Amino acid sequence: MKKSIIMKLKTLIKRYKELELILSNNYSEFNKEEFLKLSKEKSELFDLNETFASWLLIRTEIKNIQLLLRDPEISKLAEEEMDVALRKKKDIEKKIKKLLLPVDPYDKNSCFIEIRAATGGNEAAIFSGDLCKMYMRYADINSWKVKVINMHGSEQGGYKEIILKVIGIGACGRLKFESGGHRVQRVPLTESQGRIHTSSCTVAIMPEILHTEKIILNPVDLKIDTFRSSGAGGQHVNTTDSAVRITHIPTGHVVECQDERSQHKNKEKALSVLSAKISSEERAKKELENSLMRRNLLGTGSRSDRNRTYNFPQNRITDHRINLTIYRLNEVLSGKLDLLIEPLLQEHQADLLLTI
């Protein structure tokens, strides 16, 4: 390992030992918030402390084996032990590097998924419905809850726009690479001559902003409109102005919510989505600045990001960011999204490792 990494490790382990001492002797001096903060920091350093201890042990073991190599009677046996020890040391160093990777503070959060039909008219709207089902099935596989925040249906099926909230620990970390353009190639149901059409949708993943981190929105910057909900029917639909539309004037972001019967609840939901939108936009700008020296796999949710192509005739799906093609489109659409997410996470980690 590089000397710089070892020095960094020693500093972090020193901090871990300090936290152990502080929390064991002076816990009564802290309020609940401070205690939780220090406990969280300690728990985040625990694996690193254990792994570095293993590395120090294996390094000592290798030094001892090197002494045995000088003895001609046991040198052959020592060579075999050395091979095993070196492989173990290499595996431990890989683990240490992964533990040193910068942690995205939003990875453990729940998130919002915004799916919009882009080019292709009705076919794009139908495909947005397919993507929506895919994410719902993936959420179900991971035991996450899904709530519909707002949707605008299409006459032919699917959605012109739909916003989902995926509630579960780690949802954002798994789904964050979905932001960007998703292109579909297939024969639409309305195509009489059997020609393959190309349509597209955009997906934006926005981490839920926790109450303690929420952006303070100036009321002067907000234009709030109320209107009557539209939907499949029911006694509360089209009877009260419970639906809410909020426009953030400085950025031009518009968020609607009509899922709840209460105008107050709809407003609260709309503000949470708006806060997530603004926060994600600011993070995307910073990410762009930080990624000038390395490949960036995180999309912005705009049409210009061409993430994937879903080719139905060939049962093929291609992620253009990492040049990955698999012929398991049906499985992916049924919720087995990890077939794409795992390779993306591995590539992302590999990119980050280059900076260590």
Sine and cosine of phi, psi and omega as CSV:
sin_phi,cos_phi,sin_psi,cos_psi,sin_omega,cos_omega
0.00,0.00,0.49,-0.87,0.03,-1.00
-0.91,0.42,0.50,-0.87,0.03,-1.00
-0.87,0.49,-0.60,0.80,-0.01,-1.00
-0.89,0.46,-0.61,0.80,0.02,-1.00
-0.94,0.34,-0.66,0.75,0.01,-1.00
-0.89,0.45,-0.66,0.75,0.03,-1.00
-0.89,0.45,-0.66,0.75,0.02,-1.00
-0.89,0.45,-0.67,0.74,0.01,-1.00
-0.88,0.47,-0.69,0.72,-0.01,-1.00
-0.88,0.47,-0.62,0.79,0.03,-1.00
-0.91,0.42,-0.69,0.73,-0.02,-1.00
-0.93,0.37,-0.62,0.78,0.02,-1.00
-0.93,0.37,-0.59,0.81,0.07,-1.00
-0.88,0.48,-0.66,0.75,0.04,-1.00
-0.91,0.42,-0.62,0.78,0.03,-1.00
-0.88,0.48,-0.70,0.71,0.01,-1.00
-0.90,0.44,-0.62,0.78,0.04,-1.00
-0.88,0.47,-0.70,0.71,-0.01,-1.00
-0.90,0.43,-0.64,0.77,0.06,-1.00
-0.84,0.54,-0.71,0.70,-0.03,-1.00
-0.92,0.39,-0.72,0.69,-0.03,-1.00
-0.87,0.49,-0.74,0.67,-0.08,-1.00
-0.95,0.30,-0.45,0.89,-0.01,-1.00
-0.99,0.12,-0.46,0.89,-0.08,-1.00
-0.97,-0.26,-0.54,0.84,-0.17,-0.99
-0.85,-0.53,0.40,0.92,-0.09,-1.00
-0.87,0.50,-0.45,0.89,-0.03,-1.00
-0.95,0.31,-0.29,0.96,-0.04,-1.00
-0.99,0.16,-0.26,0.97,-0.07,-1.00
-0.99,-0.15,0.51,-0.86,0.16,-0.99
-0.99,0.17,0.14,-0.99,-0.11,-0.99
-0.85,0.53,-0.68,0.74,-0.04,-1.00
-0.90,0.44,-0.70,0.71,0.01,-1.00
-0.91,0.42,-0.67,0.74,-0.01,-1.00
-0.88,0.47,-0.69,0.72,0.02,-1.00
-0.90,0.43,-0.63,0.77,0.00,-1.00
-0.89,0.46,-0.73,0.69,0.00,-1.00
-0.93,0.37,-0.61,0.79,0.02,-1.00
-0.90,0.43,-0.63,0.77,0.03,-1.00
-0.90,0.43,-0.70,0.72,0.01,-1.00
-0.87,0.49,-0.67,0.74,0.00,-1.00
-0.90,0.43,-0.70,0.72,-0.02,-1.00
-0.90,0.43,-0.56,0.83,0.02,-1.00
-0.93,0.36,-0.43,0.90,0.00,-1.00
-1.00,-0.07,-0.12,0.99,-0.09,-1.00
-0.86,0.51,-0.79,0.61,-0.03,-1.00
-0.87,0.49,-0.62,0.79,0.01,-1.00
-0.90,0.43,-0.66,0.75,0.02,-1.00
-0.88,0.47,-0.72,0.70,-0.01,-1.00
-0.91,0.42,-0.68,0.73,-0.06,-1.00
-0.94,0.35,-0.63,0.77,0.03,-1.00
-0.91,0.41,-0.59,0.81,0.06,-1.00
-0.89,0.46,-0.64,0.77,0.05,-1.00
-0.91,0.42,-0.62,0.78,0.01,-1.00
-0.91,0.42,-0.66,0.75,0.02,-1.00
-0.89,0.45,-0.63,0.78,0.02,-1.00
-0.91,0.41,-0.71,0.71,-0.02,-1.00
-0.93,0.37,-0.54,0.84,0.05,-1.00
-0.90,0.43,-0.67,0.74,0.06,-1.00
-0.90,0.44,-0.65,0.76,0.01,-1.00
-0.88,0.47,-0.66,0.75,0.01,-1.00
-0.90,0.44,-0.64,0.76,0.04,-1.00
-0.89,0.46,-0.63,0.77,0.02,-1.00
-0.93,0.37,-0.62,0.78,0.01,-1.00
-0.92,0.39,-0.59,0.81,0.03,-1.00
-0.86,0.51,-0.57,0.82,0.05,-1.00
-0.93,0.37,-0.61,0.79,0.00,-1.00
-0.93,0.36,-0.45,0.89,0.00,-1.00
-0.89,0.45,-0.38,0.92,0.00,-1.00
-0.97,0.25,-0.32,0.95,-0.01,-1.00
-1.00,0.05,0.92,-0.39,-0.07,-1.00
-0.88,0.47,-0.44,0.90,-0.05,-1.00
-0.95,0.31,-0.54,0.84,-0.04,-1.00
-0.86,-0.51,0.21,0.98,-0.06,-1.00
-0.88,0.47,-0.60,0.80,-0.01,-1.00
-0.91,0.41,-0.70,0.72,0.04,-1.00
-0.91,0.42,-0.61,0.79,0.01,-1.00
-0.91,0.41,-0.56,0.83,0.03,-1.00
-0.89,0.45,-0.67,0.75,0.02,-1.00
-0.90,0.43,-0.67,0.74,0.03,-1.00
-0.90,0.43,-0.59,0.81,0.01,-1.00
-0.90,0.43,-0.67,0.74,0.03,-1.00
-0.86,0.51,-0.71,0.71,0.01,-1.00
-0.90,0.44,-0.70,0.72,-0.04,-1.00
-0.91,0.42,-0.64,0.76,-0.01,-1.00
-0.92,0.39,-0.63,0.78,0.05,-1.00
-0.90,0.43,-0.66,0.75,0.01,-1.00
-0.90,0.44,-0.66,0.75,0.01,-1.00
-0.89,0.45,-0.65,0.76,0.01,-1.00
-0.90,0.43,-0.67,0.74,0.02,-1.00
-0.90,0.43,-0.65,0.76,0.01,-1.00
-0.91,0.42,-0.64,0.77,0.00,-1.00
-0.92,0.40,-0.59,0.81,0.08,-1.00
-0.89,0.46,-0.69,0.73,0.00,-1.00
-0.90,0.43,-0.66,0.75,0.01,-1.00
-0.88,0.48,-0.70,0.71,-0.01,-1.00
-0.88,0.47,-0.64,0.77,0.03,-1.00
-0.91,0.41,-0.62,0.78,0.01,-1.00
-0.93,0.36,-0.40,0.92,0.01,-1.00
-1.00,0.07,-0.14,0.99,-0.01,-1.00
-0.88,0.47,0.62,-0.78,0.03,-1.00
-0.87,0.49,0.71,-0.71,-0.04,-1.00
-1.00,-0.09,0.79,-0.62,0.09,-1.00
-0.96,0.28,0.88,-0.47,-0.06,-1.00
-0.89,0.45,-0.28,0.96,-0.03,-1.00
-0.99,-0.11,-0.07,1.00,-0.08,-1.00
-0.85,0.52,-0.56,0.83,-0.05,-1.00
-1.00,0.09,-0.13,0.99,-0.07,-1.00
-0.96,0.26,0.32,-0.95,0.25,-0.97
-0.95,0.31,0.13,-0.99,-0.04,-1.00
-0.49,-0.87,0.25,-0.97,0.12,-0.99
-0.97,-0.24,0.63,-0.77,0.12,-0.99
-0.89,-0.45,0.86,-0.50,0.06,-1.00
-0.95,-0.32,0.88,-0.48,0.00,-1.00
-0.91,-0.41,0.80,-0.59,0.00,-1.00
-0.81,-0.59,0.67,-0.74,0.15,-0.99
-0.95,0.32,0.73,-0.68,-0.03,-1.00
-0.94,-0.34,-0.97,-0.25,-0.02,-1.00
-1.00,-0.03,0.65,-0.76,0.06,-1.00
0.85,-0.53,0.05,1.00,0.10,-1.00
0.86,0.51,-0.78,-0.62,-0.06,-1.00
-0.88,0.48,-0.60,0.80,-0.01,-1.00
-0.91,0.42,-0.60,0.80,0.05,-1.00
-0.91,0.42,-0.63,0.78,0.01,-1.00
-0.91,0.41,-0.65,0.76,0.03,-1.00
-0.89,0.45,-0.66,0.75,0.01,-1.00
-0.92,0.40,-0.55,0.83,0.06,-1.00
-0.89,0.46,-0.54,0.84,0.08,-1.00
-0.92,0.39,-0.61,0.79,0.05,-1.00
-0.90,0.43,-0.67,0.74,0.02,-1.00
-0.91,0.42,-0.65,0.76,0.02,-1.00
-0.86,0.51,-0.72,0.69,0.03,-1.00
-0.88,0.47,-0.63,0.77,0.00,-1.00
-0.87,0.49,-0.72,0.69,-0.01,-1.00
-0.93,0.37,-0.59,0.81,0.04,-1.00
-0.90,0.43,-0.66,0.75,0.02,-1.00
-0.92,0.39,-0.63,0.78,0.03,-1.00
-0.90,0.43,-0.66,0.75,0.04,-1.00
-0.88,0.47,-0.64,0.77,0.01,-1.00
-0.90,0.44,-0.66,0.76,0.03,-1.00
-0.87,0.49,-0.59,0.81,-0.03,-1.00
-1.00,-0.03,0.12,0.99,0.00,-1.00
0.87,0.50,0.59,0.81,0.09,-1.00
-0.99,-0.13,0.43,-0.90,0.07,-1.00
-1.00,-0.07,0.51,-0.86,0.03,-1.00
-0.80,-0.61,0.76,-0.66,0.07,-1.00
-0.84,-0.54,0.66,-0.75,0.08,-1.00
-1.00,0.09,0.86,-0.52,0.01,-1.00
-1.00,0.05,-0.70,0.72,0.01,-1.00
-0.31,-0.95,0.50,-0.87,0.06,-1.00
-0.43,-0.90,0.52,-0.85,0.12,-0.99
-0.82,-0.57,0.95,-0.31,-0.06,-1.00
-0.97,0.26,0.20,-0.98,0.05,-1.00
-0.90,-0.44,0.51,-0.86,-0.04,-1.00
-0.88,0.48,-0.56,0.83,-0.04,-1.00
-1.00,0.02,0.00,1.00,-0.05,-1.00
0.93,-0.38,0.30,-0.95,-0.03,-1.00
0.98,0.20,-0.37,-0.93,-0.09,-1.00
-0.66,-0.75,0.64,-0.77,0.21,-0.98
-0.95,0.31,-0.58,0.81,0.06,-1.00
-0.37,-0.93,0.63,-0.78,0.11,-0.99
-0.54,-0.84,0.66,-0.76,0.06,-1.00
-0.87,-0.49,0.84,-0.55,0.03,-1.00
-0.93,-0.36,0.49,-0.87,0.18,-0.98
-0.92,-0.39,0.87,-0.50,0.01,-1.00
-0.98,-0.18,0.90,-0.44,-0.10,-1.00
-0.96,-0.28,0.90,-0.44,0.01,-1.00
0.17,-0.99,0.52,-0.86,0.00,-1.00
-0.92,0.40,0.82,-0.57,0.04,-1.00
1.00,0.03,0.05,1.00,-0.03,-1.00
-0.87,0.50,-0.70,0.71,-0.04,-1.00
-0.92,0.40,-0.65,0.76,-0.01,-1.00
-0.89,0.46,-0.55,0.83,0.00,-1.00
-0.99,0.14,-0.55,0.83,-0.14,-0.99
-0.99,-0.14,-0.13,0.99,-0.17,-0.99
-0.88,0.48,-0.40,0.92,-0.01,-1.00
-0.99,0.15,-0.02,1.00,-0.02,-1.00
-0.98,0.18,-0.27,0.96,-0.02,-1.00
-0.88,0.48,0.73,-0.68,0.07,-1.00
0.72,-0.70,-0.27,-0.96,-0.05,-1.00
-1.00,0.04,0.72,-0.70,0.03,-1.00
-0.85,-0.52,0.88,-0.47,-0.09,-1.00
-0.96,-0.28,0.67,-0.75,0.01,-1.00
-0.87,-0.48,0.67,-0.75,0.07,-1.00
-0.83,-0.56,0.92,-0.39,0.01,-1.00
-0.25,-0.97,0.12,-0.99,0.06,-1.00
-1.00,0.01,0.91,-0.41,0.00,-1.00
-0.91,0.41,0.41,-0.91,0.02,-1.00
-0.88,0.47,-0.46,0.89,-0.05,-1.00
-1.00,0.08,-0.06,1.00,-0.04,-1.00
-1.00,0.08,0.91,-0.41,-0.09,-1.00
-0.99,0.13,-0.39,0.92,-0.09,-1.00
-0.98,-0.19,0.13,0.99,0.09,-1.00
0.96,0.29,0.37,0.93,0.00,-1.00
-0.99,0.12,0.60,-0.80,0.04,-1.00
-0.98,0.18,0.77,-0.64,0.04,-1.00
-0.94,-0.33,0.45,-0.89,0.08,-1.00
-0.91,-0.40,0.84,-0.54,0.04,-1.00
-0.77,-0.64,0.15,-0.99,-0.02,-1.00
-0.51,-0.86,0.39,-0.92,0.10,-1.00
-0.73,-0.68,0.36,-0.93,0.12,-0.99
-0.91,-0.42,0.60,-0.80,0.03,-1.00
-0.83,-0.55,0.71,-0.70,0.08,-1.00
-0.81,-0.58,0.82,-0.58,0.06,-1.00
-0.97,-0.23,0.83,-0.55,-0.04,-1.00
-0.81,-0.58,0.88,-0.48,0.02,-1.00
-0.90,0.44,0.62,-0.78,0.08,-1.00
-0.92,0.39,0.75,-0.66,0.02,-1.00
-1.00,0.03,0.86,-0.51,-0.02,-1.00
-0.91,0.40,0.37,-0.93,-0.09,-1.00
-0.82,0.57,-0.62,0.78,-0.04,-1.00
-0.96,0.28,-0.27,0.96,-0.06,-1.00
-0.94,-0.34,-0.03,1.00,-0.14,-0.99
-0.86,0.51,0.62,-0.78,0.04,-1.00
-0.95,0.31,0.70,-0.71,0.05,-1.00
-0.99,0.13,0.92,-0.38,-0.02,-1.00
-1.00,-0.06,0.79,-0.61,0.02,-1.00
-0.96,0.28,0.85,-0.53,-0.01,-1.00
-0.81,0.58,-0.49,0.87,0.01,-1.00
-0.90,0.43,-0.48,0.88,-0.03,-1.00
-1.00,0.10,-0.02,1.00,-0.08,-1.00
-0.94,-0.35,0.74,-0.67,0.12,-0.99
-0.94,-0.34,0.92,-0.38,-0.09,-1.00
-0.94,-0.34,0.85,-0.53,0.04,-1.00
-0.89,-0.46,0.59,-0.81,0.10,-1.00
-0.89,-0.45,0.55,-0.84,0.00,-1.00
-0.43,-0.90,0.16,-0.99,-0.04,-1.00
-0.98,0.18,0.69,-0.73,-0.02,-1.00
-0.90,0.44,0.51,-0.86,0.11,-0.99
-0.86,-0.50,0.61,-0.79,-0.04,-1.00
-0.06,-1.00,-0.32,-0.95,-0.08,-1.00
-0.97,0.25,-0.17,0.99,0.02,-1.00
0.81,-0.59,-0.15,-0.99,-0.02,-1.00
0.90,-0.44,0.31,-0.95,-0.13,-0.99
-0.93,0.37,-0.37,0.93,-0.05,-1.00
-0.99,-0.11,-0.15,0.99,-0.01,-1.00
-0.99,0.12,0.72,-0.70,0.03,-1.00
0.90,0.44,0.38,0.92,0.03,-1.00
-0.91,-0.41,-0.46,0.89,0.02,-1.00
-0.71,-0.70,0.42,-0.91,0.04,-1.00
-0.99,0.14,0.92,0.40,-0.06,-1.00
-1.00,-0.02,-0.37,0.93,0.00,-1.00
-0.95,0.30,0.56,-0.83,-0.07,-1.00
-0.78,-0.62,0.69,-0.73,0.12,-0.99
-0.84,-0.54,0.84,-0.55,-0.01,-1.00
-0.89,-0.46,0.80,-0.60,0.06,-1.00
-0.94,-0.35,0.82,-0.58,0.08,-1.00
-1.00,-0.03,0.97,-0.24,-0.16,-0.99
-0.85,0.53,-0.71,0.70,-0.03,-1.00
-0.87,0.49,-0.59,0.81,-0.06,-1.00
-0.97,-0.24,-0.32,0.95,-0.03,-1.00
0.99,0.12,0.07,1.00,0.02,-1.00
-0.93,0.37,0.69,-0.72,0.03,-1.00
-0.83,-0.56,0.77,-0.64,0.01,-1.00
-0.77,-0.64,0.73,-0.69,0.06,-1.00
-0.89,-0.46,0.48,-0.88,0.12,-0.99
-0.50,-0.87,0.80,-0.60,0.02,-1.00
-0.66,-0.75,0.33,0.94,-0.08,-1.00
-0.96,0.30,-0.55,0.83,-0.05,-1.00
-1.00,-0.08,0.38,-0.92,0.05,-1.00
-0.97,0.24,-0.44,0.90,-0.05,-1.00
-1.00,-0.01,0.74,-0.67,0.06,-1.00
-0.89,0.46,-0.62,0.78,-0.01,-1.00
-0.88,0.47,-0.69,0.72,0.00,-1.00
-0.93,0.38,-0.63,0.78,0.05,-1.00
-0.89,0.45,-0.63,0.77,0.03,-1.00
-0.91,0.42,-0.67,0.74,0.01,-1.00
-0.88,0.48,-0.69,0.72,0.02,-1.00
-0.91,0.42,-0.69,0.73,-0.01,-1.00
-0.89,0.46,-0.65,0.76,0.03,-1.00
-0.91,0.42,-0.58,0.81,0.01,-1.00
-0.93,0.38,-0.61,0.79,0.06,-1.00
-0.93,0.37,-0.67,0.74,0.01,-1.00
-0.88,0.48,-0.69,0.72,0.04,-1.00
-0.87,0.49,-0.66,0.75,0.02,-1.00
-0.92,0.40,-0.62,0.78,0.01,-1.00
-0.89,0.47,-0.76,0.65,-0.04,-1.00
-0.90,0.43,-0.68,0.73,0.01,-1.00
-0.89,0.46,-0.68,0.73,-0.01,-1.00
-0.90,0.43,-0.61,0.79,0.03,-1.00
-0.90,0.44,-0.68,0.73,0.03,-1.00
-0.91,0.42,-0.65,0.76,0.02,-1.00
-0.91,0.41,-0.62,0.79,0.00,-1.00
-0.89,0.46,-0.62,0.78,0.03,-1.00
-0.90,0.43,-0.69,0.73,0.02,-1.00
-0.92,0.40,-0.64,0.77,0.00,-1.00
-0.89,0.46,-0.62,0.79,0.02,-1.00
-0.90,0.44,-0.67,0.74,0.03,-1.00
-0.90,0.43,-0.67,0.74,-0.05,-1.00
-0.96,0.27,-0.31,0.95,-0.09,-1.00
-0.99,-0.15,0.14,0.99,-0.02,-1.00
-0.88,0.47,-0.48,0.88,-0.03,-1.00
-0.99,-0.13,-0.04,1.00,0.00,-1.00
-0.53,-0.85,0.29,-0.96,0.01,-1.00
-0.92,0.38,0.66,-0.75,0.02,-1.00
-0.91,-0.41,0.88,-0.47,-0.03,-1.00
-1.00,-0.05,-0.09,1.00,-0.03,-1.00
-1.00,0.04,0.87,-0.50,0.02,-1.00
-0.99,0.15,0.17,-0.99,-0.02,-1.00
-0.97,-0.23,-0.19,0.98,-0.06,-1.00
1.00,0.00,0.20,0.98,0.00,-1.00
-0.98,-0.18,0.25,-0.97,-0.02,-1.00
-0.90,0.44,-0.47,0.88,-0.07,-1.00
-0.93,0.37,-0.36,0.93,0.05,-1.00
-0.99,0.10,0.95,-0.30,0.04,-1.00
-0.99,-0.16,1.00,-0.06,-0.06,-1.00
-0.98,0.21,-0.81,0.59,-0.21,-0.98
-0.66,-0.76,0.43,-0.90,0.17,-0.99
-0.83,-0.55,0.78,-0.63,0.02,-1.00
-0.95,-0.31,0.96,-0.27,-0.05,-1.00
-0.97,-0.23,0.96,-0.28,-0.09,-1.00
-0.95,0.32,-0.68,0.73,-0.02,-1.00
-0.84,0.54,-0.57,0.82,-0.03,-1.00
-0.98,-0.18,0.07,1.00,-0.06,-1.00
0.79,0.61,0.61,0.79,-0.13,-0.99
-0.92,-0.40,0.62,-0.79,0.11,-0.99
-0.73,-0.68,0.75,-0.66,-0.05,-1.00
-0.83,-0.55,0.79,-0.61,0.15,-0.99
-0.99,-0.17,0.93,-0.36,-0.14,-0.99
-0.95,0.31,-0.36,0.93,-0.05,-1.00
-0.93,0.36,-0.53,0.85,-0.02,-1.00
-0.85,-0.53,0.24,0.97,0.02,-1.00
0.80,0.60,0.70,0.71,0.01,-1.00
-0.97,-0.23,0.81,-0.59,0.07,-1.00
-0.81,-0.58,0.79,-0.61,0.08,-1.00
-0.75,-0.66,0.51,-0.86,-0.02,-1.00
-0.97,-0.25,0.85,0.53,-0.04,-1.00
-0.65,-0.76,0.66,0.75,-0.06,-1.00
-0.84,0.54,-0.68,0.73,-0.02,-1.00
-0.86,0.51,-0.65,0.76,-0.01,-1.00
-0.92,0.39,-0.66,0.75,0.00,-1.00
-0.89,0.46,-0.71,0.70,0.00,-1.00
-0.92,0.39,-0.36,0.93,0.03,-1.00
-1.00,0.10,0.04,1.00,0.09,-1.00
0.91,-0.42,-0.09,1.00,-0.01,-1.00
-0.99,0.12,0.86,0.51,-0.10,-1.00
-0.96,0.28,-0.29,0.96,0.02,-1.00
-0.89,0.45,-0.34,0.94,0.07,-1.00
-0.85,0.52,-0.45,0.89,0.03,-1.00
-0.97,-0.25,-0.59,0.80,-0.07,-1.00
-0.92,0.39,-0.67,0.74,-0.03,-1.00
-0.87,0.50,-0.76,0.65,0.05,-1.00
-0.87,0.49,-0.59,0.80,0.03,-1.00
-0.91,0.42,-0.68,0.73,0.04,-1.00
-0.89,0.46,-0.66,0.75,0.00,-1.00
-0.90,0.44,-0.68,0.74,0.03,-1.00
-0.91,0.42,-0.66,0.75,0.00,-1.00
-0.89,0.46,-0.70,0.72,0.02,-1.00
-0.90,0.43,-0.64,0.77,0.02,-1.00
-0.88,0.47,-0.64,0.77,0.04,-1.00
-0.90,0.44,-0.68,0.74,-0.01,-1.00
-0.93,0.38,-0.55,0.84,0.01,-1.00
-0.89,0.46,-0.46,0.89,0.00,-1.00
-0.92,0.40,-0.38,0.93,-0.03,-1.00
-1.00,0.03,-0.17,0.98,-0.04,-1.00
-0.99,0.12,0.00,0.00,0.00,0.00
